[in-house]
Structures are given as structure tokens and as C-alpha cells.
Amino acid sequence: MSKPRASIYKRYTPAVSPEPDFSGSAYWLIFHSGKLLVTETGGQTGIPLTRSLEELSMTPIRTLYLGTFEDIPCFTAEVAAETAEPEGMTFRPLRPLYELLDEDLFHLAGRGIQLLAWDETHQFCGKCAARTVLSPIEHSRTCPACGQVSYPRIAPAVITAILKDNKLLLAHSPHFVNNMYGLIAGFVEPGETLEDCVQREIMEEVGIRVKNITYFGSQQWPFPHSLMVGFLAEYESGEITVDGEELDHADWFELDQLPVIPPQVSIARKIIDWVILQHS
């Protein structure tokens, strides 16, 4: 089974602090209101490469170092919503940029926006309310008063393609746009294995049992801070009964007669495309 994508670490080296003698240009992943500042030149979308935010006439609310991408230092920063867009650049929602940015840079931007959100919400200790400080050796914030350490939050979630007689189970949620149908997914709860979560979510949402659960791959999903873990499973027993809350309809679909399915950016689409390819 092929993996959904190559590792970002072939081109990216994470770090917490830049080299002491660094003075050149860097990639700047600049956000406000969940939107990323991108360059748009000659029909190409990219990430600003500049020496500092001052060169862009911007003042950061917070700045974090991410490491190097193809040996070029990378910073992420949050700026105020009223910040003016430099000439030739624009703030755009992150999710649609998947089709426009280099894929590894897109995932690096996802890392950036998650770290900024964590930094914003952990300025004060959740145990004693003292102001925290950034660690110089890792992405964490430490309370100098009580020693409490806070790390970036990651919420693991499973997403599963369920097969029955060459048919795929797809489900519709009331909040899906364009009448889209997707795979069964849900967050892992305390005390569960990933496989336990697969079985529970499927039973809760569509009322069936599955077997032969196998791992497919994973994808970081910065909306807002998830780690999506993909699985394949075979139908075992039961009749589809949607919960009526998270889902309002689900059914078995022939692989050559699928409804509107998730976009390329999601691991759901990668799993569905892989299933179609294996059965073509």
C-alpha cells in the first residue's frame, strides 16, 4: 500500500532558534484571521522571502522560528487583522491554497498556524495563572512560578473507508457544502486505541460493525489542530442507521457512481482515490 504523500522532512529541518549569525533572507509564513500572506507573481503563488517583517512594513503580534526549508530559514508570525497587504501580496484562506502552493510549503504553513494558535492561548499558566515563557530548546511554554510545561495541542482523529462488495460507504453531514459525502471520522477519546476509535465512531454514526481494520496513512490537518489517521475496513454486520446529529444520510455507493466527494487537500480524498484505483 502506497503512502498518501512523501515526508516533508526530505526538504524541511525543524528547529526552535535560528543560527546566531543568521542575517539573510527567510521564508515568512505570516497570518491573520486564519489567512496566509502569499506572493502572486506571473500566475505563481508562493511564500514571501524577505529579511524581516520591517521590509514589508509589518509589525508582528508574535513570531516563532520553524527551522529551514531547503536550507532557507523559516519564520511564522501573526499580524493584526488591519495590516495592509504589501504590493504583489495578498492574505488568502489557507485551505484553498493547497492547490496553489508547493505541497510541503502548504504543510509547513499548517505547522506555523497551529504553533501560533498554541502560543496565543498559552501565554498564561493554566495551573497558577502566571505568565509563561517560551522554551529555548523545544516548542513549549514554561511557567516560571510553578514549573508547569505546556506543549502544542494535537488532537488525533481517525477516518475510515468502509468497503462492502466493492461498494464504499459514504455519509453526508448537514454542514457539508455542495451536497458532499465523506468518510466516517471522529476524534480519539481517552483510553482508546486508534482501532477502538474506528469501531466506536462507525457504530455511533452509522450503526454497523467492521472487521479487518488496516492502517492507510496520516495527514496533519491544521483546522484547527488535528492529526488525521486513515484506515480501511471491511463491513461485518448491521444495517446503516445514521445518528441524526453529526450525519443525516449514509449509504453504499458503487465506486463508479460516487456522489460529490472531498477535495484533493484531504486524506479522505486520497483514501477514496486509492480505493478506486485498487478496484479499477
C-alpha positions as a Python dict, from the first residue, in 0.01 Angstrom:
ca = {
    (1, 'M'): (0, 0, 0),
    (2, 'S'): (147, 335, -100),
    (3, 'K'): (160, 621, 148),
    (4, 'P'): (-58, 929, 90),
    (5, 'R'): (242, 1158, 41),
    (6, 'A'): (618, 1183, 82),
    (7, 'S'): (763, 1311, 408),
    (8, 'I'): (809, 1685, 447),
    (9, 'Y'): (1138, 1610, 624),
    (10, 'K'): (1313, 1542, 294),
    (11, 'R'): (1319, 1921, 246),
    (12, 'Y'): (1244, 2061, 590),
    (13, 'T'): (1457, 2055, 907),
    (14, 'P'): (1272, 2166, 1222),
    (15, 'A'): (1438, 2388, 1482),
    (16, 'V'): (1342, 2622, 1763),
    (17, 'S'): (1600, 2900, 1717),
    (18, 'P'): (1785, 3032, 1409),
    (19, 'E'): (2163, 3017, 1385),
    (20, 'P'): (2318, 3300, 1592),
    (21, 'D'): (2490, 3453, 1289),
    (22, 'F'): (2183, 3438, 1062),
    (23, 'S'): (2133, 3763, 869),
    (24, 'G'): (1995, 3671, 527),
    (25, 'S'): (1651, 3630, 375),
    (26, 'A'): (1398, 3386, 514),
    (27, 'Y'): (1058, 3245, 430),
    (28, 'W'): (792, 3427, 629),
    (29, 'L'): (461, 3248, 691),
    (30, 'I'): (250, 3544, 800),
    (31, 'F'): (-107, 3501, 923),
    (32, 'H'): (-402, 3699, 1039),
    (33, 'S'): (-756, 3571, 1099),
    (34, 'G'): (-654, 3228, 967),
    (35, 'K'): (-535, 3374, 636),
    (36, 'L'): (-182, 3335, 497),
    (37, 'L'): (10, 3610, 318),
    (38, 'V'): (121, 3484, -23),
    (39, 'T'): (300, 3631, -321),
    (40, 'E'): (124, 3623, -656),
    (41, 'T'): (361, 3677, -947),
    (42, 'G'): (323, 3557, -1303),
    (43, 'G'): (40, 3324, -1212),
    (44, 'Q'): (251, 3158, -942),
    (45, 'T'): (161, 3156, -571),
    (46, 'G'): (442, 3148, -317),
    (47, 'I'): (563, 3244, 30),
    (48, 'P'): (731, 3583, 92),
    (49, 'L'): (1110, 3562, 103),
    (50, 'T'): (1248, 3862, 288),
    (51, 'R'): (1500, 3964, 555),
    (52, 'S'): (1242, 4085, 806),
    (53, 'L'): (883, 4193, 856),
    (54, 'E'): (1007, 4551, 869),
    (55, 'E'): (1087, 4523, 498),
    (56, 'L'): (718, 4450, 446),
    (57, 'S'): (613, 4737, 680),
    (58, 'M'): (456, 4487, 920),
    (59, 'T'): (463, 4464, 1298),
    (60, 'P'): (417, 4114, 1441),
    (61, 'I'): (199, 4026, 1738),
    (62, 'R'): (404, 3709, 1784),
    (63, 'T'): (686, 3540, 1590),
    (64, 'L'): (814, 3182, 1604),
    (65, 'Y'): (1103, 3013, 1426),
    (66, 'L'): (1022, 2690, 1242),
    (67, 'G'): (1356, 2567, 1107),
    (68, 'T'): (1485, 2555, 749),
    (69, 'F'): (1317, 2462, 422),
    (70, 'E'): (1574, 2361, 161),
    (71, 'D'): (1834, 2533, 384),
    (72, 'I'): (1639, 2861, 393),
    (73, 'P'): (1532, 2974, 744),
    (74, 'C'): (1157, 2987, 805),
    (75, 'F'): (960, 3203, 1046),
    (76, 'T'): (590, 3219, 1116),
    (77, 'A'): (422, 3532, 1250),
    (78, 'E'): (81, 3669, 1340),
    (79, 'V'): (-8, 4026, 1249),
    (80, 'A'): (-313, 4240, 1322),
    (81, 'A'): (-620, 4197, 1102),
    (82, 'E'): (-596, 4556, 977),
    (83, 'T'): (-240, 4506, 849),
    (84, 'A'): (-205, 4634, 493),
    (85, 'E'): (-110, 4390, 218),
    (86, 'P'): (228, 4467, 57),
    (87, 'E'): (225, 4522, -318),
    (88, 'G'): (206, 4195, -508),
    (89, 'M'): (95, 4003, -197),
    (90, 'T'): (-242, 3910, -51),
    (91, 'F'): (-389, 3732, 251),
    (92, 'R'): (-578, 3418, 148),
    (93, 'P'): (-756, 3141, 345),
    (94, 'L'): (-518, 2851, 399),
    (95, 'R'): (-729, 2556, 285),
    (96, 'P'): (-779, 2661, -82),
    (97, 'L'): (-404, 2726, -112),
    (98, 'Y'): (-340, 2351, -121),
    (99, 'E'): (-399, 2352, -495),
    (100, 'L'): (-172, 2655, -546),
    (101, 'L'): (125, 2622, -309),
    (102, 'D'): (408, 2371, -311),
    (103, 'E'): (261, 2084, -103),
    (104, 'D'): (544, 2080, 152),
    (105, 'L'): (516, 2457, 198),
    (106, 'F'): (141, 2416, 249),
    (107, 'H'): (203, 2165, 528),
    (108, 'L'): (473, 2388, 675),
    (109, 'A'): (217, 2669, 679),
    (110, 'G'): (-14, 2432, 864),
    (111, 'R'): (259, 2377, 1122),
    (112, 'G'): (301, 2753, 1152),
    (113, 'I'): (-65, 2837, 1208),
    (114, 'Q'): (-101, 2563, 1471),
    (115, 'L'): (205, 2684, 1664),
    (116, 'L'): (81, 3044, 1652),
    (117, 'A'): (-260, 2940, 1786),
    (118, 'W'): (-96, 2741, 2067),
    (119, 'D'): (135, 3030, 2155),
    (120, 'E'): (-159, 3272, 2169),
    (121, 'T'): (-365, 3054, 2405),
    (122, 'H'): (-82, 2958, 2642),
    (123, 'Q'): (57, 3296, 2741),
    (124, 'F'): (-57, 3226, 3098),
    (125, 'C'): (-26, 2912, 3306),
    (126, 'G'): (-343, 2704, 3328),
    (127, 'K'): (-241, 2586, 3675),
    (128, 'C'): (-144, 2907, 3860),
    (129, 'A'): (-218, 3186, 3604),
    (130, 'A'): (140, 3322, 3599),
    (131, 'R'): (278, 3444, 3265),
    (132, 'T'): (465, 3170, 3079),
    (133, 'V'): (789, 3191, 2882),
    (134, 'L'): (899, 3020, 2560),
    (135, 'S'): (1148, 2737, 2592),
    (136, 'P'): (1480, 2795, 2409),
    (137, 'I'): (1519, 2422, 2328),
    (138, 'E'): (1175, 2298, 2222),
    (139, 'H'): (828, 2419, 2126),
    (140, 'S'): (685, 2457, 2473),
    (141, 'R'): (594, 2731, 2719),
    (142, 'T'): (704, 2701, 3082),
    (143, 'C'): (562, 2864, 3392),
    (144, 'P'): (847, 3017, 3595),
    (145, 'A'): (626, 3020, 3907),
    (146, 'C'): (512, 2656, 3932),
    (147, 'G'): (708, 2479, 3659),
    (148, 'Q'): (405, 2370, 3455),
    (149, 'V'): (503, 2297, 3092),
    (150, 'S'): (254, 2341, 2805),
    (151, 'Y'): (311, 2181, 2465),
    (152, 'P'): (131, 2244, 2135),
    (153, 'R'): (-202, 2064, 2125),
    (154, 'I'): (-253, 1782, 1876),
    (155, 'A'): (-595, 1614, 1854),
    (156, 'P'): (-578, 1268, 1689),
    (157, 'A'): (-879, 1166, 1480),
    (158, 'V'): (-950, 857, 1274),
    (159, 'I'): (-1108, 849, 929),
    (160, 'T'): (-1212, 523, 766),
    (161, 'A'): (-1313, 389, 426),
    (162, 'I'): (-1560, 101, 472),
    (163, 'L'): (-1598, -148, 188),
    (164, 'K'): (-1875, -399, 119),
    (165, 'D'): (-1895, -599, -206),
    (166, 'N'): (-1694, -335, -397),
    (167, 'K'): (-1918, -60, -262),
    (168, 'L'): (-1800, 227, -44),
    (169, 'L'): (-1990, 369, 250),
    (170, 'L'): (-2016, 747, 229),
    (171, 'A'): (-2200, 980, 462),
    (172, 'H'): (-2346, 1331, 446),
    (173, 'S'): (-2335, 1584, 728),
    (174, 'P'): (-2570, 1884, 744),
    (175, 'H'): (-2273, 2122, 744),
    (176, 'F'): (-2114, 1979, 426),
    (177, 'V'): (-2124, 2215, 128),
    (178, 'N'): (-2225, 2127, -230),
    (179, 'N'): (-2406, 1813, -109),
    (180, 'M'): (-2069, 1650, -46),
    (181, 'Y'): (-2036, 1299, 100),
    (182, 'G'): (-1733, 1186, 301),
    (183, 'L'): (-1588, 905, 510),
    (184, 'I'): (-1670, 825, 873),
    (185, 'A'): (-1438, 1018, 1104),
    (186, 'G'): (-1410, 1119, 1468),
    (187, 'F'): (-1175, 1216, 1748),
    (188, 'V'): (-995, 962, 1964),
    (189, 'E'): (-1117, 951, 2323),
    (190, 'P'): (-911, 883, 2639),
    (191, 'G'): (-843, 514, 2692),
    (192, 'E'): (-893, 417, 2326),
    (193, 'T'): (-660, 267, 2072),
    (194, 'L'): (-695, 402, 1718),
    (195, 'E'): (-867, 78, 1617),
    (196, 'D'): (-1108, 109, 1910),
    (197, 'C'): (-1194, 457, 1793),
    (198, 'V'): (-1260, 333, 1437),
    (199, 'Q'): (-1509, 78, 1564),
    (200, 'R'): (-1681, 314, 1810),
    (201, 'E'): (-1720, 604, 1566),
    (202, 'I'): (-1861, 377, 1296),
    (203, 'M'): (-2108, 219, 1538),
    (204, 'E'): (-2214, 557, 1678),
    (205, 'E'): (-2255, 731, 1345),
    (206, 'V'): (-2390, 461, 1112),
    (207, 'G'): (-2473, 163, 1338),
    (208, 'I'): (-2265, -108, 1173),
    (209, 'R'): (-1972, -329, 1273),
    (210, 'V'): (-1649, -360, 1074),
    (211, 'K'): (-1357, -604, 1058),
    (212, 'N'): (-1006, -627, 912),
    (213, 'I'): (-914, -271, 1008),
    (214, 'T'): (-587, -173, 840),
    (215, 'Y'): (-380, 144, 853),
    (216, 'F'): (-365, 361, 540),
    (217, 'G'): (-170, 673, 630),
    (218, 'S'): (-190, 1001, 818),
    (219, 'Q'): (-214, 1372, 749),
    (220, 'Q'): (-167, 1677, 965),
    (221, 'W'): (-483, 1884, 945),
    (222, 'P'): (-444, 2237, 1082),
    (223, 'F'): (-816, 2313, 1101),
    (224, 'P'): (-753, 2377, 1382),
    (225, 'H'): (-503, 2123, 1524),
    (226, 'S'): (-586, 1767, 1419),
    (227, 'L'): (-383, 1466, 1316),
    (228, 'M'): (-596, 1261, 1078),
    (229, 'V'): (-517, 887, 1086),
    (230, 'G'): (-661, 700, 789),
    (231, 'F'): (-785, 340, 789),
    (232, 'L'): (-952, 86, 562),
    (233, 'A'): (-1211, -158, 697),
    (234, 'E'): (-1449, -425, 573),
    (235, 'Y'): (-1820, -441, 655),
    (236, 'E'): (-1905, -714, 906),
    (237, 'S'): (-2269, -675, 1014),
    (238, 'G'): (-2560, -442, 1082),
    (239, 'E'): (-2783, -202, 890),
    (240, 'I'): (-2697, 162, 827),
    (241, 'T'): (-2866, 384, 1084),
    (242, 'V'): (-2737, 741, 1098),
    (243, 'D'): (-2722, 922, 1430),
    (244, 'G'): (-2928, 1217, 1305),
    (245, 'E'): (-2690, 1466, 1463),
    (246, 'E'): (-2346, 1453, 1303),
    (247, 'L'): (-2487, 1276, 996),
    (248, 'D'): (-2823, 1298, 821),
    (249, 'H'): (-2767, 1035, 549),
    (250, 'A'): (-2533, 749, 462),
    (251, 'D'): (-2537, 476, 200),
    (252, 'W'): (-2332, 228, 0),
    (253, 'F'): (-2211, 366, -334),
    (254, 'E'): (-2074, 191, -640),
    (255, 'L'): (-1716, 307, -698),
    (256, 'D'): (-1801, 432, -1047),
    (257, 'Q'): (-2112, 618, -926),
    (258, 'L'): (-1988, 824, -633),
    (259, 'P'): (-2155, 1150, -524),
    (260, 'V'): (-1959, 1470, -467),
    (261, 'I'): (-1657, 1369, -256),
    (262, 'P'): (-1399, 1569, -55),
    (263, 'P'): (-1136, 1781, -237),
    (264, 'Q'): (-778, 1675, -308),
    (265, 'V'): (-644, 1852, 1),
    (266, 'S'): (-795, 1595, 239),
    (267, 'I'): (-678, 1248, 332),
    (268, 'A'): (-1039, 1139, 279),
    (269, 'R'): (-996, 1202, -94),
    (270, 'K'): (-658, 1028, -101),
    (271, 'I'): (-813, 718, 56),
    (272, 'I'): (-1111, 722, -180),
    (273, 'D'): (-887, 766, -485),
    (274, 'W'): (-667, 479, -366),
    (275, 'V'): (-969, 251, -320),
    (276, 'I'): (-1095, 333, -670),
    (277, 'L'): (-751, 266, -817),
    (278, 'Q'): (-723, -73, -643),
    (279, 'H'): (-1064, -182, -772),
    (280, 'S'): (-1035, -47, -1125),
}
